């Protein structure tokens, strides 16, 4: 009864209190659309106000309202200083959070002097927080925070933080998140000093700067510290470890640096530690004690690294651990099985290796992310059926193998499964009735799965995202089989051995109403699927590399939602009919590699990427083509039959980053405006046309060009001085023109230059730049051949080419290519290509490896000795000094060029002997020193004798194998710069001479047999076996000519086809090559080509090949665009 009496007494509301509340209610209006759930204030004046929703009165019978809770009522009206709210002067507890008052912060809150709790978070107030708040001296809890998505509508300027809290000495809970405080570490830390009882401090996203001042250490009662999303730019203070009550420390995204004190992990009361998104913060894990209380550990996006200790299993209360995008390595500890409370785990983007441990005991686990690591082995260590709460499993981009356990699909709560980019194999099996009915994301792409395509996957009616691309599935898939997937938004079945039947898919009988992305590359499609005609949400369509023939239908331009269209590598010949005023919303249109003819008719006006390359388009380019390129970043018409001049309207394309018009029949001058637009242009490729005139001297000072390629035209004049303004240039290819003048010394200030091709022009004079001592530190390909350059090669001119001097163990560990990323934050890029002459053949490098270096100054008038600096170019793959007038001895320092694969010094005036140091060139597969004045015996017992006579002929004083001239009085080559050679690469010369002796004996035995047909056949059958035994003794391996024959095909059409196939294969392997680590020595051209037989005969054991195709008369746009 006593309790009932108390309730009755407390329910007696005074009339003035009721009247004030009703006045307040009548002033409210509501935003009907602001929330899905609208809970307006509805007070009945006929009842006691103490019983009204959100209203509480005191318990002493006075009937005063002491507590008012109007949280989340969607109130959108304003509250000003005259509001009846501020006359409820007995209020002790006020919550107006999550409304939309949309008014300036009222200053009348000081009238509510009894308040101990004030929550105005996300209430919609704007502007300066008034000084009157500081007069609420009884406040224990103050929450003025604003969510990040609302911006920063509130600020603390006048008053500032110090003035606001200086009198609030009873505060225990202070939340100011999202308020613009804009204070330094010294200011905001000292401002908090009066708050000696403060337990929870939350000031995230407040424009605070650091470092955290030591005065904060005086707040010893702090248990919660949240300062994330500020710019502290300092290390984590040691004094946090002295806070005995610390339970939560959140410092994410605060630009922390230095090394985290390990003692932080030892704070026994700490339950939440979030230091994520601090990319300069370093640290490693200590051994965790059994007393640890950690429940949340978030270090993602930091430089934390090392191994995760076995003691991680001691964190038995851990529910969430985030270590994504760190530097962790080694095995994931097996003790993870002790973390039975684990709910969320993210170890993605690290270097974890070894097998995946069992998580079977973590039965509360909902998220498991181990993606983008180096994990190996099978995934059957976990009994997946025990993890009934799992919602998402992400194991993509590892090296996992074996079969996929069937019980993984059976987890009843599973929604997302990512297993792509691994090495899983075997059949997928029948998923009918077994897979989770909630599964909406299913990605098994880029594995080794095989067998008949699992049609049961189309029974997973909840699927929204399905990707099974890049596997070995086979079979025929009727498009109609997908008709049950009504929720499907993204489908990718590309790159299998599938044949998709798109017949009978008219909109009346088949539809995927939610489809937005459809990728059916390499699916043997022969026609356009009819159902696509009315897919109103389709935004991404890739039907490339199929067998679709005939015309491109008109309806495809009328799909208003379509943003990406790739029809490349089909057999399309024309557009259905001409369309005018196309209103397509396409951003990307890729039609390259078809047989489209005539004029370009389809130019979507909003496109950013347009590729029409490698078709049969002809006639002239439309004069107003630039009007359709107003938003274009990439435009390519290379490999067609366009003629006429380059339309000047292209220069109005202000956003253009890549312009490729190569391999056409364009004529006339290069428009002056093209050089002027290089402010935005990154790639200008006009090679293989009939362009004439000069290169305009109008490159702007803020030139952005990275690649300039006008090779194989009829351009004349000199290299413009203003080209030196293009500081970002990496590739300059102006070879095979009529350009004259002296060496372009004004390009020496372009420090990023990697490729310089001046071949086959009319340049003359010295290449020494007297007034410019700067150099090209990254230069890797130099081709000055077939000009009229003269004079000596100066030491100071060449020693600045640092890119050729990199020591092998200092070279990058990854194979990379020269490329141009034409859109920021986008992986797509334009691939540079170049033609080089090496090993006596022209090669088209469709990818320019950054490890490939070559110098070709052949067919000029250089003279004097070969400079010693050449001996420091230890990364050189090809060296061609032929057809000049070099004199002096053949230098011994050439033996330092251990990477060298091609050496051509023919047709000079070199004298003396062939130095013994050339035995060091284990990878040398092409050598030509003919037509010199060399004398003496060719060094025996080395790889030099595997070359043909043609490599040494027309040196009257040279003798010994492979020449037929015998040595009478043996002249031993001298070393010139080095002491007498005792051994090379650790080889004992005793064994070399034994080998030579054996060789002479074998020759005495074999030569007569060669004259006898029967014996000759015996030699053919058995010499290979003998060489396979001997050559490995000197670090070489022998490949039988029958195995490695290079067929010299004189049919240009077949050559073109072969090259195109190679190009496609290179493109397919691009991603793999750019990330593949070195496996020993990396060779660009790693086989020896015999000049006479055109057979590859020797290959080094340590060499990993990179093949490049022979020069093809056609070129292709080396670019690929795919999100």
Helices and strands as residue ranges (DSSP letters): H 2-10, H 15-26, G 49-51, E 55-57, E 65-69, G 84-87, E 93-95, E 103-104, G 108-111, E 117-119, E 125-128, G 131-135, E 141-143, G 148-150, E 154-155, H 161-165, E 173-175, H 185-191, E 200-202, G 214-218, E 224-226, G 238-242, E 248-250, E 257-259, G 262-266, E 272-274, E 280-283, E 296-298, E 303-306, G 310-314, E 320-322, E 327-331, G 334-338, E 344-346, E 351-354, E 367-369, E 374-377, G 384-386, E 392-394, E 399-402, G 406-408, E 416-418, E 423-426, E 441-443, E 448-452, G 455-459, E 465-467, E 472-478, G 479-482, E 490-492, E 497-501, E 517-519, G 530-534, E 540-542, E 549-552, G 554-558, E 564-566, E 571-575, E 588-590, E 597-598, E 609-611, E 616-617, G 625-628, E 634-636, E 643-644, G 648-652, E 658-660, E 665-669, H 672-676, G 677-679, E 683-685, E 690-692, E 707-709, E 716-717, G 721-725, E 731-733, E 738-741, G 745-747, E 755-757, E 762-765, E 781-783, E 788-792, H 795-798, G 802-804, G 808-810, E 819-820, E 829-831, E 834-838, E 841-845, E 854-856, E 861-864, G 868-872, E 878-880, E 885-889, G 892-896, E 902-904, E 909-912, G 916-920, E 926-928, E 933-937, G 943-946, G 949-951, E 957-959, E 983-984, E 987-988, H 989-1010, H 1013-1030, G 1031-1034, E 1036-1038, H 1052-1068, H 1070-1075, E 1081-1082, E 1098-1100, E 1103-1104, E 1119-1120
